[in-house]
Amino acid sequence: MHYDSPSRIFDEMVSLSPIFGGMSHQRIGNHGLQWPCPTPDHPGTTFLHTDKFTRGKGRFHPITFQPQKEEPCADYPLILSTGRTLYNYNNGSMTRKSAVINQRDPDNFVEIHPATAALHGIQAGEKVVVHTRRGQVTGRAVIGDRVRPDIIWMPFHFTEEPTNNVTNDVFDPVTATAEYKCCAARLEKNLGC
């Protein structure tokens, strides 16, 4: 791909996506422009859903609660939950190339409730080890009340400490995906540091 300007890249995007049909690099540069904007004389869409939602107010249906497949026990008394941070996306293959993002989220971490940290003698910033039935992963301790005392939370963006490798990949029939979001775990200080 050889583009001589950002506007050429934008032109290609517009040609491939009808909801951007009336947009141009110049139009977004002047005052900003929100999609959908299907024609060159369209002013842009300030609010996507002002009077009605495109397919109605929503499609809801009841489901029966199903607990995670792996419950805490004596050997693994905590629940490890995983997710994304604001700054990174999935395995970070693009976002982790940004120096600004790496300043904010430089390495893997474990969010731990203060009571849980005290129980294990863990201080903020210390390296800790999270063990599950599938292995272990390390991270820096972040202590706060965003998690309950029985839960620890980790992102899965850091390939050098691949959190999803230690989570449970058992099939979840509701989402039709692997149940990577929670599993039984235990926590300890990383005494090797």
CORLINGI-V211092 format. One record per residue. RES is the residue in three letters. SS is DSSP state (A for helix, B for strand, O for the rest). OMEGA is omega in whole degrees, 0 to 359 (* if undefined). D_FIRST is the distance of its C-alpha to the first C-alpha in Angstrom with 2 decimals. Layout:
[[RES	SS	OMEGA	D_FIRST] [RES	SS	OMEGA	D_FIRST]]
//
This chain:
[[MET	O	179	0.00] [HIS	O	179	3.76] [TYR	O	180	6.43] [ASP	O	178	9.95] [SER	O	176	11.76] [PRO	A	181	12.37] [SER	A	178	13.95] [ARG	A	176	10.92] [ILE	A	180	9.60] [PHE	A	178	13.25] [ASP	A	179	13.61] [GLU	A	179	11.24] [MET	A	180	13.29] [VAL	A	182	16.42] [SER	A	183	15.78] [LEU	A	188	15.70] [SER	O	184	18.69] [PRO	A	181	22.00] [ILE	A	176	23.52] [PHE	A	190	21.10] [GLY	O	181	21.69] [GLY	O	183	23.63] [MET	O	173	21.57] [SER	O	179	19.56] [HIS	A	179	18.37] [GLN	A	182	21.54] [ARG	A	180	23.82] [ILE	A	180	22.97] [GLY	A	182	23.29] [ASN	A	184	26.72] [HIS	A	187	28.65] [GLY	O	183	26.45] [LEU	O	181	26.20] [GLN	O	177	26.76] [TRP	O	354	25.66] [PRO	O	178	26.66] [CYS	O	192	26.19] [PRO	O	183	25.98] [THR	O	182	26.66] [PRO	O	179	26.15] [ASP	O	179	29.87] [HIS	O	183	30.01] [PRO	O	186	30.98] [GLY	O	184	29.14] [THR	O	183	31.04] [THR	O	178	33.08] [PHE	O	184	34.51] [LEU	O	183	33.02] [HIS	O	182	36.41] [THR	O	183	39.20] [ASP	O	182	41.82] [LYS	O	174	40.79] [PHE	O	186	38.30] [THR	O	181	36.22] [ARG	O	181	37.83] [GLY	O	185	41.04] [LYS	O	179	42.07] [GLY	O	177	40.89] [ARG	O	181	41.64] [PHE	O	172	43.86] [HIS	O	183	45.71] [PRO	O	172	47.88] [ILE	O	178	47.10] [THR	O	180	49.47] [PHE	O	175	48.80] [GLN	O	179	47.97] [PRO	O	177	48.25] [GLN	O	184	45.79] [LYS	O	184	46.57] [GLU	O	181	47.45] [GLU	O	176	50.09] [PRO	O	180	51.22] [CYS	O	182	54.21] [ALA	O	181	56.34] [ASP	O	181	53.86] [TYR	O	190	50.79] [PRO	O	182	52.23] [LEU	B	172	49.10] [ILE	B	173	46.24] [LEU	B	175	42.76] [SER	B	183	40.34] [THR	B	177	36.60] [GLY	B	181	33.80] [ARG	O	170	30.97] [THR	O	178	31.33] [LEU	O	191	30.21] [TYR	O	183	27.74] [ASN	O	179	26.03] [TYR	O	180	24.55] [ASN	O	186	25.42] [ASN	O	176	24.99] [GLY	O	184	23.30] [SER	O	175	20.22] [MET	O	186	18.32] [THR	A	181	21.34] [ARG	A	174	23.19] [LYS	A	181	20.63] [SER	O	180	21.91] [ALA	A	180	24.87] [VAL	A	179	26.47] [ILE	A	179	26.53] [ASN	A	174	27.83] [GLN	A	182	30.60] [ARG	A	182	31.70] [ASP	O	187	31.36] [PRO	O	185	31.40] [ASP	O	181	32.95] [ASN	O	181	34.45] [PHE	B	180	37.56] [VAL	B	175	40.40] [GLU	B	186	41.97] [ILE	B	176	45.73] [HIS	O	181	48.64] [PRO	A	179	51.16] [ALA	A	179	53.95] [THR	A	178	51.91] [ALA	A	180	50.89] [ALA	A	179	54.57] [LEU	A	182	55.71] [HIS	A	181	53.48] [GLY	O	184	54.08] [ILE	O	177	50.44] [GLN	O	177	49.51] [ALA	O	178	46.35] [GLY	O	179	43.69] [GLU	O	173	45.27] [LYS	B	178	43.37] [VAL	B	178	44.50] [VAL	B	175	44.14] [VAL	B	180	43.63] [HIS	B	169	45.11] [THR	B	179	44.74] [ARG	O	183	45.96] [ARG	O	179	42.61] [GLY	B	182	42.40] [GLN	B	178	41.85] [VAL	B	181	39.28] [THR	B	178	39.84] [GLY	B	178	38.99] [ARG	B	181	40.34] [ALA	B	172	43.13] [VAL	B	187	42.57] [ILE	B	180	45.92] [GLY	O	184	46.46] [ASP	O	176	47.70] [ARG	O	176	44.44] [VAL	O	176	45.49] [ARG	O	180	48.92] [PRO	O	182	51.11] [ASP	O	184	50.50] [ILE	B	166	46.68] [ILE	B	184	44.05] [TRP	B	178	40.41] [MET	B	171	37.29] [PRO	B	179	33.54] [PHE	O	184	31.40] [HIS	O	193	28.32] [PHE	O	184	29.45] [THR	A	178	28.58] [GLU	A	174	31.03] [GLU	A	191	33.75] [PRO	O	183	32.62] [THR	A	182	34.97] [ASN	A	177	34.10] [ASN	A	181	35.39] [VAL	A	178	38.87] [THR	O	185	38.88] [ASN	O	181	40.26] [ASP	O	177	38.06] [VAL	O	185	40.86] [PHE	B	175	39.81] [ASP	B	185	40.28] [PRO	O	180	41.37] [VAL	O	181	40.84] [THR	O	183	37.12] [ALA	O	178	36.58] [THR	B	174	34.84] [ALA	B	182	36.06] [GLU	O	183	38.40] [TYR	O	191	36.44] [LYS	O	180	37.79] [CYS	B	176	41.29] [CYS	B	177	43.61] [ALA	B	184	46.78] [ALA	B	169	46.46] [ARG	B	189	48.53] [LEU	B	174	47.90] [GLU	B	175	49.20] [LYS	B	175	48.84] [ASN	O	184	46.77] [LEU	O	179	49.66] [GLY	O	181	47.52] [CYS	O	*	46.04]]
//
